[in-house]
Amino acid sequence: MEHTLKNVWENFVAERSISLCPTSLVSDYKQTTKWLLACPIQNLEEGRKIMNWVLNQKPTKSSRRVAMYLKALYTWAASEEIGYLDKNPIAKYKMPKPPQSDDR
């Protein structure tokens, strides 16, 4: 069975929701869920393409925050006890430097 970004993200959030404060779920995780559902690439194996898509969205500050959660998702999904992925395709992904000017 192919694991999609959507279903693995839902499982990740479900596991994290046990230990998260409710405001994190409502704010950061809700925003990340919207972004990841809007992503045209849903094949979990295409992590680099997904990361590139996320980082090309605006506003830049939000895209970087979503990218941080995406990295956590991939670390979790590739961990031995979870096993959705044999290896993490974005483990060595170099995040771009933050922009020098504000996005205001």
Secondary structure, DSSP 8 states (H G I E B T S, - for coil): ---BHHHHHHHHHHHHTTTS-HHHIIIIIHHHHHHHHH-S--BTT-HHHHHHHHHTSSSHHHHHHHHHHHHHHHHHHTSTTT-S-SS-TTTT-------SS---
